[in-house]
Amino acid sequence: MAYYSDPFIYLLFTIDPGLGCISFNALVAFIVTLAVLFAIVRRSKDWPEAIRLHVGLALLSLWLITHWIDSVISHVDRNVTAYAQIYTMFTHIIRICTDVLVITGLWRIIIRYDFLRPLKVDAFADNLFSGVLWTLATVHIALLVAATGLWLKNQNGDEDETERVARARSALEVTYITVQFCAMLVMSIYACSRATERQTGCAYYDEFGYMAHAAFALLLRSFCEIVIVGQLDRSHSDIYDPQRARDVMYGLCSIYLVLVVAFAVPEKGKEDPLVIKDHAAVEEIKRLIEERIAEVTDGGKNTAPTMSSVLNGIEENLRAQTVPADAQQEYFMKLNEIARLRKQFANWEPVYKGSNNANGQNEIIELVEKNDRKAAAEDNTQRTGVGRMMRSWQGKSNSESKPKKDVEEDEPRPQPGVWATTEDAV
């Protein structure tokens, strides 16, 4: 035996590797759990897009705790029992779901940095990316469950079938982690490039910096896992040392991830720049609608057009404009608002009601379905003038064709939401 003059060095080299790994896993679980709680409590209410990521981080904390328990059980008794095998399978399933939720959650936040509501192409890419990962994860879980079931069934019998399924699962795991690595490579490059530029009008440069660190942590973790899982796939004789290396690598990268990702989401108590821009874009569309109706009706002298024709005209004018790079966000916010209004009120038309003001214009407006003017006819009210459209959160589904209550001029301006009268979606 080698002689060490320093007793601490001697103690370090004589510690049981399994016991050291157990202690390390406990420390990682403790640090990650505290960091995850901090990230969840810190999140701004304007960022529901971070829920997916935070669910994944919570599952990561749960997996670290359950995996620590599993490592303790394995260290105390290396004879694999049925209960231990089922418990290990359960921890693997948690980890698989954790990886998918964290990776797709980071991607959803990156989309949110640019748009309050994702564009169609971004939503499609998000769904496609999530679908690919969840498909691989589902197959991985199915093979894991099958391998565990066959192991329990053939403990004292033929193990060839169990071995074939286990090797298939191992090969799929290599593919699964490789896909993660490719995704994180693309995400890291994009996040790093966005964190260093200043001309795109993005309001989240600081958050993009933390996102770049988070993406790099996952990139490093997935790269190390490819190497280790590949080694495990080639050799099944001695798996304890590679598994310990995998635990150490996964734990260190997870600590790095949770410490930086908490700051990749704006904290509560601060106004969200995109929410402010969205307010302004919505108000601008409302103003354009009123002006368009006033123009087409010649100040209320002619029949009002349908909302569909009004929105189409506004959209054509917007698309004909040359939009500078720093105004792209507001431009797409306006188009998103038009698309939302068109989807909800395409077949509705304005009906002007109430007394004329000093300018001979009405102060009240409601929307009814096309060719349904009973509300105006029953009250014998005028249909002239340019009314004022209000936005409120109290609107119901537009399946009801007749509004029940008008919106008064002196009513306080509500927060942005859906076009509506007080009781009906408008």
N, C-alpha and C positions, 0 to 999 in steps of 0.2 A: 504494500500500500504506500502511496506517495505520502511524504511528510510535509506538512504545511506549518511554518513557524507561527503564523497568525491563527489563533483559535477560531476567529470569525470566518476566515476563508475555509478552514477545515470543516466548520459547521455547515457552511454553504454547500460544499461539495458532498456532504453526507446526508443531506435532507432527501427524504423520499420524493422522487419527482411527482408521484401521484398526489402526495399530500401538498406539495407546493402548488400544483395546478389547482387543487381544490381551494386553497387559500386565495389564489389569484382570481378564480371565478367568483368567489364570494365578494371580493373587493370590487370587481367589475360590476357585479349586479347591484351593489350598494350605490356606487357612483352614478351608474346609468339611471337607476330609479329616481334618484334625487334630481338629475338633470332633466329627465322626462317630465317630472312634476313641475319643475320650473318652466319648461317650454309650454306646457299646457296652460298654466296659470297666466303666463305672460301674453298669450295670443290676443290680438285685437278682435273685437266682435265683428269688425268689417272683413274678417278673413275666414269665413267658413270653409274656404278651399283647403285650409290647413288641417281640417279634421281628419282626412284620410291619412295624412302623414303622422298625426299625433296618435291615431289608433294603431298605426304600425309601430310607433315608438313605444306605446304602452305594451303591445305584444312582445316587443323586443325585451323590455324589462321583465315581463312574465317569463319569457323563454330563458333568460339568464338565470332567473331564480330556480325554475324547474330543472334546468340543465345542471346547476350547481348541486341540487338534491340528487340528480341522477349520477353525477360524478362521485358523490359521497357513497352512494349505494354500490357503485361499481368498484370503488376502492376497498370497501369493507369486505365485499364478497364478489369475486370475479366469476363465480359460477352463475351463469345466466339462467334466471328463472322465468317462468311465463309472465308473472306480474312485472318483472323488471323489463322484459322485452316490450310488453304493451305500453308501459310508462315511457320507455325510450321512443317508441313510435309516436306517442302523443306529443312529446317535446319536439320531435322532428317536424311534425305537422305545424306546430306553432311557429317554428323557425321559417318554414317555407312561406307561410302566409305573411309573416313579418317582412321578409325580404321584398315580396311583391308590393305590399302596402307602402313601405318606405320609399322604394324606387319610384313607383307611380305617383306617390304623394309629392315627392320632390319635383317631378315633371309638371304636375298640376300647379304648383306654386310658381314655377318659372313662367307658365302661361299667364298666371294672374299678375305677374309683374308688368305685363304689357297691356292686358285687357281685363276690364272688370267683368265682362262676360265674354267668353272665348269665341273667336270666329269659328265658322263652320270647319275650316281646314284644321284649326287647332283642336277643336272638339273631336274631329274624325281621327287625327293623329293620336290624341289621348286615348280614345276608345280602342283604336287598333293596337297601340302599344300595350295597354292594359290587357286586352284580349289575348295577345300572344303570350304574355307572362302568366296570366291566369290559366291558360290552356296547358302550358308546360307544367305549371305548378299542380294542376289537377291530375295530370297523368303521373307526375312524380308521386303525389300522395296515393294514387290508386296502386302504383307498383309497390310503394312502401307498405301499404296495408296488405297487399297480396303476399309480399315476402314475409311479413310478420305472421300472417295466417298460415302460410305453408310451413313456416318454421315450427309453429305451435302444433301443427298437425303431424309433422314428420320428425318429431324429436327423437324417436326411437326407430325410425324407418329409413326409407330411401331419401337421401338429401339432394339428389341430382336436380330435381324439379325446383327445390328451394334455391339452390345455387344458381340456376339459370335465371330465375326471377330477380335474385339479388344482383347478379351481374348486369341484367337489363336496367335495373334501377340505378346502379352505379354509373352506367354509360349515359343514361338520361340526365343524371345529376351533373355530369361533366358538360353536356350540351346546355342545360339550364343555366349553369353558372357562366358559361361562355357567352350566352345571350345577354346575361346581366352585365358582363364585362364590356361588351360592345355598346350596350345602351349607356352605361356610365361613362365610357370614353367619349361618346358623342355629347352627352350632357355636360361633361367636364369642360370640353373644348368650348362649347357654346357659353357656359356660365363664365368661364375665364375671359372670353372675348368681350362679353357684355359688361363684365365688371371693370374693364379697363377703358371703355369708350365713354364719351361725354356728349355726343351729338345727336342721340336718338330721342331725346326728350323723356327718357325713362326716369321715374321719380324714385327708384329704389336701387341706387348705385351701392349704397352700403350693404343692403340686404343681398344684392347680387354677389358681393364679395364673400359674405358668409356662405352663400349657396355654392360658390365655386369650391370653397373648402369642404363643404359637405359632400359634394359630388366627387371630389378627389378622394375623400375618405372611403367612399363606397367603391371607387375605382381600384384603389389599393387593396381593399378587402377582397374584392372579386378576383383580382389578379392572383393574390396569394392562395385563394381557395381553388383556383384552377390548377395550380401546381400541386397542392396537397391532395385534392380530390383525384387528380390524375394519377398520383402515386398510389393512393388507396385503390383505385380501379385496377392498377397493374399488379398489385401485391396485396393479398389478403392474409398473409401469414402473421405479420406483426403490425397491428393497427394502433397500438397504444401511443407510441411516440408521435406518429403523424397526427393523431387525434389531439394530443396535447398541444402540438404546434399549432394546429388549427384553432383550438380554443384560445390560445394566447393571442394569435393574430386577430381573430374575430373580436376578442374582447378589447384589445388596444384600439382597433379601428372603430369599434362601436363607441368607445369613450370619446374619441376624436369627433365622431359624427354628432353625437347628442350635445356636445359642448358648443359646437358652432351652429348647428341647425336651429337651435332655439332663437338665435338672433337673425335667422334668415326670414322670419316672419315679423312684421311690425308689431310693436308692443301696444297694449291697450292704453287708452287715454290720449292718443294722438290722432289728429284728423288725417284720414287717408287721402292722399293726393288724387287718386283715381276716382274716388267717390265725389270729390269736389268737382273734378272735370266732368263726371257723369251728370251731376246736377246741372251744370252749365249747358251741357249738350242737350239734355232733356228740355230745359227751358227754351233753348234756341229752336228746337223742333216745334214746341208749342207755339212760339211766336210765329214761325213760318206757316204753320197750319192756319192760324188766325188770319194772317195776311193773305194767304192763298184763298181762303173762303171769302174774305172781303173783296178781293180782286175779281173772283169769278162771279160773285153775286152782285157786283157793282154797288157795294155798300148795303146789301140786303134787299135790293130791288128785284133781283132775279131768284129763281129757284136754287137752293143750295145743292152742291154736288155731293156725291157719295164720298165717304172717307177714302175709299180705294183710289178714286181719281185724284183726290187731293194729295194723298201720300205718294202716288206715282209721279205727279208733277214735281213735288219737292225732291224726291230721290233723283230724278233726271237732272235737275239743276245742280244737286250736290256732286253727282258723278261727272258732270261736265267741267267742274272746277279743277284747277291745278293745286294740289295740296302739298305744302312743304313738309319736310321730314319731321319737324318738331310739332306739327299739327296732325299727325297721322292718328294718334289716339283719339282725339276729339272727333275726327272725321269718321272713324269706324264706330264710335259711340253713337253718333247721329244715325248712321245706317242701321245699327242694331236696334235703336229705338223705333225707327220707321218700320223695320221688319217685325218688331213686336206688336206695334199698333196695327199693322196690316193683318197679321195673323188673328188678332183679337177683334178688329172692327172693320174688316174688309167690306162687309155688306151693310154697314150702318151709315146713316146720313144725318146731318145736323138739323135740328128743329129749334128755331129761335122763339123764346117765350118771354113774357114780362112786359113791363112798361118801358117806353122809350126814355132815354136819358136826354141831357141837354143837346147832344149832337144828333138826336133822332135815332139812336142805336139802342138795341136791347142789352141788358146787363146779365141775362141768364141764358144758358144753353144746355141742352141735353141731347144725347144721341139715342136714336131708336133704330130698330132694324128697318131696312129699306122697305118703303111702301107701308109702314106702320106709323101713322100719325094720329092715333086715337087720343094720346095725351094732349096734343095741341088742339085737336078738334073739340074735345069735351070741355076744355077750359075757355074756348073762344079766344085764344090768345093769338097775338100777331106772330108772323113768321118772317119778319123783316129785321134787319139790323145784324150787326156782327157781335155775337155773344162772346162770353169769356169761358174758355175751357179750363176746368180745374183738374188737378191730379190729387188722388188720395189713395190711402191704403185700404179703405173700407169697401172697395168694389168687390162684388161677387162675380161668379161666372157669367159670361155674356150669353148664356143659354136663355136667360129671361129676356123677352123681347121688349118689354115696356118698362121704362124707368118709373120709379114711384116717388122720387123726391128730387127737386131741383137743387142746384148749388148756388147759393146767394153770393153776390159780389163782395159783401163785407165779411164773408167767412174767412178765417185765417188760412193762410197758404199751408197746405199739408206738405209732408215730406214726399220725395219722389217715390212712385210706386206704379200703379196702373191707372190708366185713364178711366175715371169713374165718376158717377154721381155719388151721393152719399150712400145709397143702398145698392146700386147696380153698377156693374163694370161698364165703363164708358171710355 
